[in-house]
Amino acid sequence: MSGVLNVATRGLLASQTVLQTAGNNIANVNTPGYSRQSAVLQTVEGQFTGGGYVGKGVDVTTIERNYSEFLTRQAALAGAAAAGDTARADKLAQLQELFPGGTSGLGASITDMLNAFSDVASAPTDLTARTVVLTRVSETASRMRSASTTLDDLQLGTQQELSQKVSAINSLANNVADVNDKIARAMGTGQTPNDLLDRRDQLVRELNQYIQTSSIAATDGTVGIFVGGSQALVLGTTVAPLKVVADDFSDPLKSRLAITRNGQTINLDEAMLGGGEVPGLLRFQNTDLVEARNLLGRLTLVVSTSLNTQNKLGLDLDGNPGGNLFTPTDLNTGGNILKPAGQTSTTLSLAIADVTKFAVSDYEVNFTGATTGSITRKTDGVVTNFDFATLTPVVIDGLSLTKNLTDATAGDRFLLKPFSTSASDISAEFSTPRALAVASPFVGKMDAANTGSLQLSTLSAKTNATTPPQPSPVVLTFTGSNSYTRSDELPLANATPFTYMSGQAITAADWSLVLQGAPKTGDTFTVLGIKDAANNNGVDYKLNAGNANAMMALRDAATFDGAALTDGYAGMIAQIGIRTQSANYAAKVSGVIASNMETDRTSVSGVNLDEEASKLIQYQQAYQASAKVIQVAKGIFDTLIQSMN
């Protein structure tokens, strides 16, 4: 009879344990990271009798959690990728909002500024029209500075966010180390601490939201957490904290992630960080934001340099050479030319060679010898070799690079950032309407006796010689409909005259012109200084608008990768828009993948209320049946005792 009671009691206790486990599952159905638990039942070995083995009931051997290591790891990795893509896409969306289109955009301001020269061209002496131009110049400079300031604000916000998230990583890593310690202690009991394991898995999932990790289990039950490919963030109960540090050149616009172990700081390779919000923010700051700043800087430098150069080629209302409309950008500053800390040898100088050839990029200079080395364009990795001993300056993408007299040392490095400060430093150079250089220093004159259809299309100055002696007049004498001679370059005796084609540029050291039409033999055209009183037939330079027309012509000049100057802003926001669209698509795809992987994980580890409810009914009945067995056995035992009495 005692055997029956033991069997029933074991069944009663087993059913009670299963019911308690099911109740625990139901209670934790919404607990993040909780894995469904199951009681593992095992038949107690039967007792041998002459009539065979008699069963002795059931025992609960352990409580195990429903868990797939593969699905858990894959869900964490997918979550890291989605978090990184989303973080970058969100920041790019903020960046895109900083550069609006329409009348409030920087592009409209540049167009309005260049269009304002049309009124000056119509009335060169009108001070009101001149004032409008200078107002537009000031407004354009203000919008460029404002755009640069907003980029600075976004940069600062990103850096602060990076610091906060790195602090969160270190806090989670410390929590993992604490749980590792508790798990190692609990494993000594011979049973698995399910709740602690769930807690650690949840911490690892939260870590992967910030930075992608990999895990390696140890024999004592702890796990090692690694980042950046192979750097140990957590080993057992030891944590190597992360921190945000400057890059090799101490570039204030870029950051790197480093790990500190035994007092030593090790920089992590950004390309090995994988997913997570921190790598996503680093990619945005070090790539997307840098390109946006370079796009704005190139736009600023091209517009300001082009207008400054053109204004210097004209004459103001007092007959003086024009000056700068915008404050010229000094490329030789600490913000434009960087070198690693501790490097003292040699210095470089940076200048503008041709604004129409600018590429949106930073450049890294690496010396392999005293004068030799290479320049790497950071955006696409194109390498250009140089040797200052044979060619100086070195010209690359419209930039001119020279070295000082001191030879370099092999291994010297420089980071060139030609566009990083141009937008933040720009301003209108002057505010006097009379100082606007509207007139051209050169004028063209047709001979009154010409009989052909020759007409002047454009006459552009290449230099500005306004002080005596004036440039000597250059007379073009046509010897036929397609040939001419020049008074400054007379062909040798019996040589063929210069060939003329309608619409073809004719150039000299100081000017360039285009004539249209068909000349007759003997027709002449003369180019002379506009202040050459002896030859200009009384032309008043104050009424000339040649340089104002040249300013307006800048609107259509092929400047930005072949596009017109007025299309520069549109091209800029288009590039940012393409990046944003691509990032949004990547975030959407990785988000779907992460959601699917999490669904797969929870299908194994999650709590199903219907399933738990069925278990409650099943083991409630088993519990009641075991209790009934005990009740029946007790009744039989009582009857037996009474019979014996």
PEUR-V486561 format. One record per pair of residues at least 24 apart in sequence whose C-alpha atoms are under 7 Angstrom apart, sorted by sequence separation. I is the first residue (numbers start at 1). J is the second residue. If there is no record, write none. Layout:
# PEUR-V486561
i:I j:J
i:I j:J
This chain:
# PEUR-V486561
i:39 j:63
i:112 j:136
i:113 j:137
i:176 j:200
i:38 j:63
i:39 j:64
i:441 j:466
i:37 j:63
i:38 j:64
i:37 j:64
i:38 j:65
i:176 j:203
i:255 j:282
i:37 j:65
i:36 j:65
i:37 j:66
i:35 j:65
i:36 j:66
i:110 j:140
i:35 j:66
i:109 j:140
i:172 j:203
i:254 j:285
i:255 j:286
i:35 j:67
i:254 j:286
i:187 j:221
i:172 j:207
i:184 j:220
i:371 j:407
i:106 j:143
i:184 j:221
i:370 j:407
i:371 j:408
i:481 j:518
i:169 j:207
i:183 j:221
i:184 j:222
i:359 j:397
i:370 j:408
i:481 j:519
i:183 j:222
i:358 j:397
i:369 j:408
i:370 j:409
i:480 j:519
i:481 j:520
i:228 j:268
i:357 j:397
i:358 j:398
i:369 j:409
i:370 j:410
i:480 j:520
i:481 j:521
i:169 j:210
i:228 j:269
i:357 j:398
i:367 j:408
i:369 j:410
i:478 j:519
i:480 j:521
i:180 j:222
i:367 j:409
i:368 j:410
i:478 j:520
i:479 j:521
i:180 j:223
i:229 j:272
i:355 j:398
i:367 j:410
i:368 j:411
i:478 j:521
i:479 j:522
i:14 j:58
i:228 j:272
i:229 j:273
i:354 j:398
i:367 j:411
i:478 j:522
i:14 j:59
i:165 j:210
i:228 j:273
i:353 j:398
i:354 j:399
i:366 j:411
i:367 j:412
i:477 j:522
i:478 j:523
i:11 j:57
i:14 j:60
i:227 j:273
i:352 j:398
i:353 j:399
i:366 j:412
i:367 j:413
i:477 j:523
i:478 j:524
i:10 j:57
i:11 j:58
i:352 j:399
i:353 j:400
i:366 j:413
i:463 j:510
i:477 j:524
i:10 j:58
i:351 j:399
i:352 j:400
i:365 j:413
i:366 j:414
i:462 j:510
i:463 j:511
i:476 j:524
i:477 j:525
i:7 j:56
i:10 j:59
i:350 j:399
i:351 j:400
i:365 j:414
i:461 j:510
i:462 j:511
i:475 j:524
i:476 j:525
i:7 j:57
i:350 j:400
i:351 j:401
i:364 j:414
i:365 j:415
i:461 j:511
i:475 j:525
i:476 j:526
i:350 j:401
i:364 j:415
i:460 j:511
i:461 j:512
i:475 j:526
i:98 j:150
i:349 j:401
i:350 j:402
i:363 j:415
i:364 j:416
i:460 j:512
i:474 j:526
i:475 j:527
i:302 j:355
i:348 j:401
i:349 j:402
i:363 j:416
i:459 j:512
i:460 j:513
i:473 j:526
i:474 j:527
i:348 j:402
i:349 j:403
i:362 j:416
i:363 j:417
i:459 j:513
i:473 j:527
i:474 j:528
i:348 j:403
i:362 j:417
i:458 j:513
i:459 j:514
i:473 j:528
i:180 j:236
i:181 j:237
i:347 j:403
i:348 j:404
i:458 j:514
i:472 j:528
i:177 j:234
i:180 j:237
i:347 j:404
i:457 j:514
i:471 j:528
i:346 j:404
i:456 j:514
i:457 j:515
i:471 j:529
i:177 j:236
i:178 j:237
i:456 j:515
i:457 j:516
i:470 j:529
i:177 j:237
i:346 j:406
i:455 j:515
i:456 j:516
i:173 j:234
i:177 j:238
i:212 j:273
i:346 j:407
i:454 j:515
i:455 j:516
i:177 j:239
i:212 j:274
i:298 j:360
i:346 j:408
i:454 j:516
i:455 j:517
i:470 j:532
i:212 j:275
i:345 j:408
i:454 j:517
i:211 j:275
i:212 j:276
i:345 j:409
i:453 j:517
i:454 j:518
i:174 j:239
i:211 j:276
i:295 j:360
i:453 j:518
i:454 j:519
i:173 j:239
i:210 j:276
i:211 j:277
i:294 j:360
i:452 j:518
i:453 j:519
i:209 j:276
i:210 j:277
i:211 j:278
i:294 j:361
i:452 j:519
i:208 j:276
i:209 j:277
i:210 j:278
i:211 j:279
i:452 j:520
i:291 j:360
i:451 j:520
i:170 j:241
i:452 j:523
i:170 j:242
i:451 j:523
i:450 j:523
i:339 j:413
i:450 j:524
i:339 j:414
i:166 j:242
i:338 j:414
i:339 j:415
i:447 j:523
i:166 j:243
i:337 j:414
i:338 j:415
i:447 j:524
i:337 j:415
i:338 j:416
i:446 j:524
i:447 j:525
i:337 j:416
i:446 j:525
i:336 j:416
i:337 j:417
i:445 j:525
i:446 j:526
i:163 j:244
i:336 j:417
i:444 j:525
i:445 j:526
i:336 j:418
i:444 j:526
i:445 j:527
i:444 j:527
i:336 j:420
i:443 j:527
i:444 j:528
i:335 j:420
i:442 j:527
i:443 j:528
i:335 j:421
i:442 j:528
i:443 j:529
i:331 j:418
i:442 j:529
i:443 j:530
i:441 j:529
i:442 j:530
i:249 j:338
i:441 j:530
i:249 j:339
i:250 j:340
i:249 j:340
i:248 j:340
i:249 j:341
i:329 j:422
i:327 j:426
i:326 j:426
i:327 j:427
i:326 j:427
i:327 j:428
i:326 j:428
i:327 j:429
i:439 j:541
i:325 j:428
i:326 j:429
i:439 j:542
i:325 j:429
i:440 j:544
i:324 j:429
i:325 j:430
i:439 j:544
i:440 j:545
i:439 j:545
i:440 j:546
i:438 j:545
i:439 j:546
i:440 j:547
i:438 j:546
i:439 j:547
i:438 j:547
i:439 j:548
i:437 j:547
i:438 j:548
i:165 j:278
i:322 j:435
i:322 j:436
i:322 j:437
i:162 j:278
i:321 j:437
i:317 j:434
i:316 j:434
i:317 j:435
i:162 j:281
i:316 j:435
i:316 j:436
i:298 j:419
i:301 j:422
i:316 j:437
i:297 j:419
i:300 j:422
i:315 j:437
i:316 j:438
i:158 j:281
i:297 j:420
i:300 j:423
i:314 j:437
i:315 j:438
i:316 j:439
i:297 j:421
i:314 j:438
i:315 j:439
i:294 j:419
i:297 j:422
i:314 j:439
i:315 j:440
i:83 j:209
i:294 j:420
i:297 j:423
i:311 j:437
i:314 j:440
i:315 j:441
i:293 j:420
i:296 j:423
i:314 j:441
i:80 j:208
i:65 j:194
i:76 j:205
i:79 j:208
i:80 j:209
i:64 j:194
i:79 j:209
i:155 j:285
i:77 j:208
i:80 j:211
i:76 j:208
i:80 j:212
i:77 j:212
i:321 j:464
i:313 j:461
i:313 j:462
i:313 j:463
i:314 j:464
i:313 j:464
i:144 j:300
i:35 j:198
i:34 j:198
i:33 j:198
i:33 j:199
i:249 j:415
i:33 j:202
i:87 j:277
i:84 j:275
i:83 j:275
i:84 j:276
i:88 j:280
i:83 j:276
i:84 j:277
i:87 j:280
i:88 j:281
i:81 j:275
i:83 j:277
i:87 j:281
i:80 j:275
i:81 j:276
i:84 j:279
i:85 j:280
i:80 j:276
i:84 j:280
i:88 j:284
i:356 j:559
i:356 j:560
i:317 j:542
i:314 j:547
i:310 j:551
i:299 j:568
i:148 j:423
i:148 j:424
i:295 j:572
i:145 j:423
i:144 j:423
i:145 j:424
i:145 j:426
i:141 j:426
i:142 j:427
i:141 j:427
i:141 j:428
i:138 j:427
i:138 j:428
i:137 j:428
i:134 j:431
i:131 j:433
i:130 j:433
i:127 j:433
i:130 j:436
i:124 j:438
i:125 j:542
i:124 j:542
i:125 j:543
i:124 j:543
i:124 j:544
i:124 j:545
i:121 j:545
i:121 j:548
i:120 j:548
i:121 j:549
i:117 j:548
i:117 j:551
i:117 j:552
i:114 j:551
i:115 j:552
i:114 j:552
i:114 j:555
i:111 j:566
i:110 j:566
i:107 j:566
i:107 j:569
i:106 j:569
i:107 j:570
i:99 j:573
i:96 j:576
i:96 j:577
i:93 j:580
i:92 j:580
i:89 j:580
i:89 j:583
i:88 j:583
i:89 j:584
i:85 j:583
i:89 j:587
i:85 j:586
i:86 j:587
i:85 j:587
i:82 j:587
i:82 j:590
i:81 j:590
i:82 j:591
i:82 j:594
i:78 j:593
i:79 j:594
i:78 j:594
i:75 j:594
i:75 j:597
i:74 j:597
i:75 j:598
i:75 j:601
i:72 j:601
i:71 j:601
i:67 j:604
i:66 j:604
i:67 j:605
i:66 j:605
i:36 j:605
i:35 j:605
i:36 j:606
i:35 j:606
i:36 j:607
i:29 j:607
i:25 j:607
i:26 j:609
i:26 j:612
i:22 j:612
i:22 j:615
i:22 j:616
i:19 j:616
i:19 j:619
i:15 j:619
i:15 j:622
i:16 j:623
i:15 j:623
i:12 j:623
i:12 j:626
i:11 j:626
i:12 j:627
i:8 j:626
i:8 j:629
i:8 j:630
i:5 j:630
i:5 j:633
i:4 j:633
i:1 j:633
